[in-house]
Amino acid sequence: MPLTLAAAVGSLIFGHVQFAVTTSLIIGSVPAVLIGSKLSASVPDRFIRPVIAFVIFASGLKYVGVGPATLGWILVVALLGGATYIVLQLRGGEGPP
């Protein structure tokens, strides 16, 4: 939320603020921070880290200009690959180390 607030202040200073977008980001960030802090305190790291890595991976792909349809397919393949790896690990470690 402080990052969103800083971006909003910067946009105000330079005159490029869009109040609807800024308000939506601030309203959405408060519940997300509350839910995320509750989950991160109660869920083990082995579950949280892959989720964070997936979100950072998706953000990075979007940042380098991957289109929405391509991004969707890449993320579906990544999820299926990750799920396959987890299933193989649960079945007895048949996957790569």
Order of alpha helices (4+ residues) and beta strands (2+ residues): alpha-alpha-alpha-alpha
